[in-house]
């Protein structure tokens, strides 16, 4: 979809843009096919470019301290997207005043948190008064819209590759998108299955929101998304966005993609300088990459590449970790933000030839 046909939106982070919790905003700044991102609202970074704050790359997305300033800059903005994904999906209390201002100024609100805007009677009344929408994209599907696992996944002949991580908020979705884009440049029809709210916000067509789905139906929703995508797009490769981590104690996740999604290959994302799950020592230490690869092998799947999240690394450290892991693991080690992910393409081409 061209930019002229996508509705314009601002992204609200309110002082959190530089934090991991703003990963929804980070994804939207990197790219979305559903909205045109006109600005970010973050008083702590006002006056800067959102891309430069994120990863040093200018993207022409200004940061304003207030919604009024953003609307003065562009009167055609129609949506405000909540740009944070907090632990437990709680809406930060200080966001409420800004959300009310947005509604009063005629903006619809898109919310990906578990704290639903439509449960706030005052917001619903204000939205009705101003004739705007409150869109809670993480609200669970109705029972009749859910799918139970059927084993039809075994009919899919395209390689299914899960992008998993050793912790939350490591860049699994971003790595997935980068691999899809790299495949497209090489003429490989790779399709991505989103499993989180940001994937939907970025324009994902096939997928579901994992952590708001009734547990009985998660396996079936994975299978349904893959099957629908494969049948409708004739995909050469299916990329499956992972969630959390196999051993993150706050929400272990990943076996569903390997077992129910029949992902026999994995790209594993890891941050060498992150020592504890979610940065919290009381949650325990993150196991080594080598042990995670062994664990994935025990599920019958193979890690075909490691992607490094270089948070808190200098460039020199990033390349040193890349060299170290390549020697230790004997598989491609990607630096997605420094080098892109083209290094994995020969591995994918080899998979396609061996079918």
C-alpha positions in Angstrom: 0.0 0.0 0.0 1.4 3.4 -0.9 1.9 6.0 1.8 -0.9 8.1 0.3 -3.4 5.4 1.0 -2.3 4.6 4.6 -4.0 6.5 7.4 -1.6 8.8 9.3 -0.8 8.1 12.9 1.3 9.4 15.8 2.9 7.0 18.2 2.7 7.8 22.0 5.7 6.8 24.2 5.6 9.7 26.7 9.3 9.5 27.9 9.8 5.8 27.2 11.0 5.8 23.6 14.6 4.8 24.6 13.4 1.8 26.7 12.7 -1.8 25.7 9.1 -1.3 26.8 8.7 1.0 23.7 9.2 -2.0 21.3 5.8 -1.3 19.7 7.0 2.2 18.8 10.4 0.8 17.7 8.7 -1.6 15.3 6.5 1.1 13.8 9.4 3.5 13.4 11.3 0.7 11.4 8.3 0.2 9.1 4.6 -0.5 8.8 2.4 -1.3 5.8 -0.8 -0.4 7.8 -0.1 3.3 8.8 2.0 6.2 7.9 3.8 7.2 11.0 3.8 11.0 11.1 5.4 11.7 14.5 6.3 10.3 17.9 5.1 12.0 21.1 7.8 11.8 23.7 8.7 14.8 25.8 12.1 13.4 26.8 13.3 13.1 23.2 11.4 16.1 21.7 13.1 17.9 18.8 15.0 14.8 17.6 14.3 12.3 14.8 12.7 9.0 16.0 14.9 6.9 13.8 18.1 8.5 15.1 17.0 7.9 18.7 16.2 4.3 17.9 19.3 3.2 16.1 21.1 6.2 14.7 19.3 6.0 11.3 17.4 9.1 10.2 13.9 8.2 9.1 12.2 11.7 8.9 9.8 11.0 11.8 9.9 14.0 14.1 9.4 13.7 17.9 7.2 16.3 19.6 6.6 16.9 23.3 2.8 17.2 22.8 0.0 16.0 20.6 -1.0 19.6 19.9 2.5 20.3 18.4 2.2 17.2 16.2 -1.2 18.2 14.9 0.0 21.7 14.2 2.7 20.1 12.0 0.3 17.8 10.2 -3.5 18.3 10.4 -4.3 15.1 8.5 -3.3 12.7 11.4 -6.2 10.4 12.2 -4.8 7.9 14.8 -2.8 7.8 18.0 -1.1 4.4 18.6 0.0 3.5 22.1 3.7 2.7 21.5 4.6 0.8 24.6 4.2 -2.9 25.6 4.7 -3.0 29.3 5.1 -6.0 31.5 1.6 -7.4 32.1 0.2 -5.1 29.4 -0.7 -2.4 31.8 -1.5 1.1 30.5 0.9 3.6 32.3 -1.4 5.9 34.4 0.4 9.0 33.0 -0.8 8.1 29.4 -4.5 8.6 30.3 -4.4 12.4 30.3 -2.7 12.4 26.8 -5.2 9.8 25.5 -8.1 12.1 26.6 -6.4 15.0 24.9 -6.1 13.0 21.7 -9.8 12.0 21.7 -10.8 15.6 22.3 -8.7 16.6 19.4 -10.5 14.1 17.1 -7.9 11.2 17.0 -8.9 7.6 17.3 -6.8 5.5 19.6 -5.2 2.2 18.8 -4.2 0.2 21.9 -2.2 -3.1 22.0 -2.2 -3.5 25.8 -4.2 -5.9 27.9 -5.7 -2.8 29.7 -8.6 -2.3 27.3 -9.6 1.3 26.5 -13.2 0.2 26.0 -13.4 -0.9 29.6 -13.0 2.8 30.7 -16.5 4.2 30.7 -15.2 7.8 30.6 -13.0 7.2 27.5 -15.9 5.4 25.8 -18.2 8.4 26.4 -15.6 10.9 25.3 -14.9 8.9 22.1 -18.6 8.8 21.3 -18.9 12.5 21.9 -16.0 13.2 19.5 -17.0 10.4 17.0 -13.7 8.6 17.1 -12.8 4.9 17.6 -11.1 3.1 20.6 -9.4 0.1 19.0 -8.3 -2.6 21.4 -6.3 -5.0 19.2 -5.3 -7.4 22.0 -8.9 -8.2 23.0 -9.4 -12.0 22.7 -11.2 -13.5 19.8 -14.6 -15.0 20.3 -14.8 -18.8 20.7 -16.5 -19.3 17.3 -13.5 -17.5 15.6 -10.9 -19.7 17.1 -9.4 -22.8 15.5 -8.4 -26.1 17.1 -5.3 -28.0 16.0 -6.0 -30.6 13.3 -2.7 -32.0 12.1 -3.2 -30.5 8.7 0.0 -28.6 9.3 1.8 -31.7 8.1 0.5 -31.1 4.6 2.6 -27.9 4.3 5.6 -28.5 2.1 7.3 -25.1 2.4 10.0 -24.8 5.1 8.6 -23.3 8.3 11.3 -21.3 10.1 10.6 -20.0 13.6 12.5 -16.9 14.8 13.0 -17.6 18.5 15.0 -15.8 21.2 16.7 -16.5 24.4 14.6 -13.7 26.1 11.8 -11.2 25.5 12.2 -8.0 23.6 15.3 -9.1 21.6 14.2 -8.2 18.1 12.6 -11.5 16.9 9.9 -9.7 14.9 12.4 -7.2 13.4 14.7 -10.1 12.4 11.7 -11.9 10.9 10.8 -8.8 8.8 14.4 -8.3 7.7 14.7 -11.9 6.6 11.4 -11.6 4.7 12.7 -8.4 3.0 16.0 -10.0 2.2 14.2 -13.0 0.6 12.1 -10.6 -1.5 15.2 -9.0 -2.9 16.4 -12.4 -3.9 13.2 -13.4 -5.6 12.2 -15.9 -2.8 8.5 -15.7 -1.8 8.9 -15.6 2.0 5.8 -14.8 4.1 5.7 -13.9 7.8 3.2 -15.1 10.4 2.8 -12.4 13.1 2.1 -13.5 16.7 2.0 -10.1 18.5 0.2 -6.8 18.4 3.0 -5.0 16.7 3.1 -7.4 13.9 -0.6 -6.6 13.2 0.2 -2.8 13.5 2.9 -3.3 10.9 0.4 -4.6 8.5 0.7 -8.4 9.0 -2.0 -10.2 7.1 -1.5 -13.7 8.5 -1.2 -14.4 12.2 -2.9 -13.9 15.6 -2.0 -12.3 18.9 -0.5 -15.1 20.9 -0.8 -13.9 24.5 -4.5 -12.9 24.3 -5.5 -16.3 22.9 -7.2 -19.0 25.0 -4.5 -21.6 25.6 -6.6 -24.5 24.2 -6.5 -22.8 20.8 -3.0 -21.5 20.5 -1.7 -24.5 18.6 -4.7 -24.4 16.3 -4.3 -20.6 15.6 -0.6 -21.2 14.7 -1.6 -24.0 12.4 -4.5 -22.0 10.8 -2.3 -18.9 10.2 0.4 -21.0 8.5 -2.1 -23.0 6.4 -4.0 -19.9 5.3 -0.8 -18.1 4.4 0.7 -21.1 2.5 -2.5 -21.8 0.5 -3.2 -18.2 -0.4 0.3 -17.0 -1.2 2.0 -20.2 -2.4 4.9 -19.2 -0.2 8.3 -20.7 -0.7 9.2 -20.2 2.9 7.1 -19.4 6.0 8.7 -17.3 8.7 7.1 -17.6 12.2 7.5 -14.7 14.7 8.4 -16.2 18.1 7.4 -14.8 21.5 9.1 -14.7 24.9 11.7 -17.6 25.2 11.7 -21.3 25.9 13.0 -20.8 29.4 11.8 -17.3 30.4 10.1 -18.2 33.7 7.5 -15.3 33.4 6.0 -16.9 30.3 7.9 -19.8 28.7 7.1 -19.9 25.0 8.4 -21.4 21.9 7.6 -25.1 22.0 4.2 -24.3 20.3 6.0 -23.1 17.2 8.4 -26.0 17.0 5.8 -28.8 17.8 2.4 -27.5 16.7 3.7 -25.2 14.0 6.1 -27.9 12.8 9.0 -25.4 12.5 12.0 -27.6 11.7 14.4 -24.7 11.3 15.1 -21.9 13.7 16.8 -18.5 13.6 17.8 -17.8 17.3 18.1 -14.2 18.5 20.4 -13.6 21.5 21.8 -10.6 23.4 25.3 -11.4 24.6 25.4 -8.7 27.2 22.0 -9.5 28.7 22.6 -11.7 31.7 19.2 -12.1 33.3 15.7 -12.7 31.9 14.0 -9.2 31.3 17.1 -7.7 33.0 15.8 -8.9 36.4 18.4 -11.0 38.5 15.5 -12.5 40.5 14.1 -14.1 37.3 17.3 -16.0 36.8 20.2 -16.2 34.4 19.7 -16.6 30.6 21.3 -19.9 29.5 24.1 -20.0 27.0 23.4 -19.9 23.2 24.9 -23.4 22.9 22.5 -24.9 25.5 19.5 -23.2 23.8 20.5 -24.8 20.5 20.7 -28.2 22.2 17.3 -27.7 23.7 15.8 -26.8 20.3 17.5 -29.9 18.8 15.8 -32.0 21.5 12.5 -30.8 20.0 13.6 -32.1 16.6 14.4 -28.7 15.1 17.7 -27.2 13.9 19.1 -23.7 14.5 20.3 -22.6 11.1 21.6 -19.1 12.2 22.0 -16.9 15.3 21.1 -13.2 15.1 22.8 -11.0 17.7 21.0 -8.2 19.5 23.8 -5.8 20.2 22.2 -3.8 23.0 25.0 -2.2 25.1 27.7 -3.3 22.7 30.2 -1.1 20.9 30.6 -1.9 17.2 33.9 -3.6 18.0 32.3 -5.8 20.6 29.4 -6.7 18.2 31.8 -7.9 15.6 33.9 -9.7 18.2 30.8 -11.6 19.5 29.9 -12.5 15.8 33.4 -14.0 15.3 33.3 -15.8 18.6 29.9 -17.4 18.0 30.7 -18.4 14.4 33.8 -20.3 15.6 31.9 -21.8 18.5 28.7 -22.8 16.8 29.7 -23.3 13.1 26.6 -21.6 11.7 26.0 -18.1 10.3 25.9 -15.4 12.9 24.0 -12.3 11.8 24.3 -8.7 13.0 20.8 -7.5 11.7 21.2 -3.8 12.5 24.9 -3.5 11.4 25.0 -5.8 8.4 21.4 -6.9 7.6 20.6 -10.6 7.3 21.7 -11.5 3.8 24.2 -14.0 5.2 21.3 -16.4 5.9 20.0 -16.4 2.3 22.4 -19.2 1.0 21.1 -21.4 3.9 17.5 -20.7 2.9 18.3 -21.3 -0.8 19.9 -24.6 0.2 16.7 -25.6 2.1 14.6 -24.9 -1.0 16.8 -27.0 -3.2 16.7 -29.9 -0.9 12.9 -30.1 -0.8 
